[in-house]
Amino acid sequence: MRKTIEDNAKRRLTEPFEIRTVINVLRERGCPNEDLPILMTRYFYVDLDTLNDVMKSA
């Protein structure tokens, strides 16, 4: 069961380009690398395998 209406509004991030874009925005706002996955999964449904690949290449 979903807890809030906000859970229904999460956008799916499955493409490397989309994930890279969000990572760049969060880094520009001062987010440390170790907090990126936590923040991204809070606001988006993220393909974690792709996220790990993008983070390794960056």
VENMO-V92821 format. One line per field, one symbol per residue. ss: DSSP state (H for helix, E for strand, L for the rest). burial: I if it has 16 or more other ideal C-beta (glycine too) atoms within 10 Angstrom, else O. A space follows every 10 residues. Layout:
ss: ???
burial: ???
//
This chain:
ss: LLLLHHHHHL EEELLHHHHH HHHHHHHHLL LLHHHHHHHH HHHEEELHHH HHHHHHHL
burial: OOOOOOOOOO OOIOOOOIII OIIOOIOOOO OOOOOIOOOI OOOIOIIOOI IOOIOOOO
//
